[in-house]
């Protein structure tokens, strides 16, 4: 008798890892915050250029709100807090929110 051992390859199981849910940062228009200040916040916090900052600001002005950027949840919430803290320190009611992307 022969003692042949038959080896079968092991099946590799890869766990399915979901990507983290993304959140969109939304800028809301108000009638009190100067346009130049909004553009400055967009450049300082969200690293937009002057032209992109202007387009985001004017879109929010015309439509009431505008998506600024999309980030992971913790980054989005941090940027919203930072932008609103700048506005509050300057005495403006500028409003940003972070909402889950659909």
Secondary structure, DSSP 8 states (H G I E B T S, - for coil): ---------------------EEEEEEE--SSS-HHHHHHHHHHHH---HHHHHHHHHHHHHHSEEEEEEEEHHHHHHHHHHHHHHHHHHT---EEEEEE--
